[in-house]
Amino acid sequence: MTRILLPFVLVASSAASVAAPAGGDTTVMSSNRQAYSLPAHNMPMARKLDFHVGNSFFRNPWVSAPASTSARDGLGPLFNTNGCQNCHIRDGRGHAPSSADLNAVSMLVRMSIPATTAAERQLLLTRGAVPEPNYGDQLQDFAIAGVAPEAQLRIEYQTVTRTFADGETITLRQPNLRLQQLNYGPLHPQVMLSARIAPAMIGLGLLQAIDAQTLAALEDPQDSNNDGISGRLNWVWDAERQQTSIGRFGWKAGQPTLKQQNSAAFNGDMGITSSVFPTENCRPKQADCQRGVSGGQPEVADNILDQVTFYTHNLAVPARRNADQPQVQRGEQLFAEVGCSACHLPRLTTGEAKFPWLSGQTIAPYTDLLLHDMGPELADQRPEFLASGREWRTAPLWGIGLTETVAGRANFLHDGRAQTLLEAIVWHGGEAEAARDKVLAMNRADRAALIQFLQSL
């Protein structure tokens, strides 16, 4: 199908900005450390308590069972973190570890092996990947007392230099994963590893509310309009509905709904079972994990899971800043001219949402939620459902200018390799190669304007 490119329309909205509110009526006017943690502006007052209850279970740590705090026990036996906010720092992005860090607190590693049998190929339909036999589909580098963690993750960086047409250079860092202290046997010789930092949480309910027809109309898998962009949907397994659905969430759009995304994070990141994923994340050779004490069946009750899901549906998008400044407006023009907006769509409209106040909102997420080939340098070579080892879902850009303000430091791209927005752009390849090359050809003033625009989002 032919991609529909929606225009970016500027309208007066406040003295501080001439841009339409990024999250429609949900938008909040905040640019401080808490900018990602506020409820949707138009959410009914009667639902604020639900939001804050969900926030408490998202923010506070979970503990191993048995415990007096039975509502939040069941941690582990294997896990990556004991609280959602440890990875989504103040509801923002996670951090990539430095070469000296012994733990990757807000980064995880997906792992899988190629499907070679009929049973494994069938598994691809419901899990999206074939788990590594001894360690599963996600590395857990922490464990409760009496259980050995799976391994320790170390990241080593190789320096890469790129040169702009005006002679200036930029230094990039290429991450290399290393797993050490493997406690449950060797890795499969064909194991595929993919490092992922936690993404920002803002506006997720709005993204879920974009209807399937809108997303399908954006697809152009055969590049029928010859613009070099061939985005496509990822179709993934919906565990609640027991059917294939459009993937929207995660770096490769591997989850169909926020409830399933949250349930998968509880299970994979914290070792906590739910009605969606009722089985502990223990592999057959992990005997101590198999014998671990349960925090109940399931360990996160449905009412608590629903409160967390309500919270993640309703985190507001902060308003743009400085949109009326000439340099920002010049950067916005360049963003469109070089072709960035072909994937990072400036305008979408939500359909009928689970929560009425999210319905019918004109939003500026700067994503099409589609998979795109990003070239060999960003490839993790690990497929996930329909996504190839070179494909990634277009990351939303709304709020990206507040990344460092919220999280304390800035890491961009799926593995956090980029420490500035310009680094992130220069890493782009594949379908984005032509746009990236135009940025490499820019002079310093235009590069600065482009970054100022992104900082305004």
WOJOWO-V124478 format. One line per field, one symbol per residue. psi: psi as a letter, one per 20 degrees, with the letter a starting at -180 (. if undefined). A space follows every 50 residues. Layout:
psi->???
This chain:
psi->qppoppqoppqphrhiqjqqphkciiqqnpkahjhijqqphjpqhijhgg ghghhhhhgqqqrqqqqhmhikrjpbhqrhrjqgihgnoljbqrqpqrhi phqmhkqroqqrrqpirghhhhhhhhiiqoqpghibjppojrqrpippqg rppqpqpppppqprhjiqrpprpoqpqpprloikrqqphkqpqoppqprq iqjhhhhhipqhhgghhiqmhjlhjkjjplqqqpprpohgilrprpphqr hkliphrhghgghhgggghikpqrhgnipqlprhimghghjqpqjrnrho qhhghhgghgghhjpqpqqqqkiiphhghghgghgghijhihgmpiprpq bprhphiiqkpormilqijrpqojrhhipikoqocipriiqqqppqipih ijghggihrpprrhjjhpirhhggghiqachjgggghhghiqrhghghgg hhghhi.
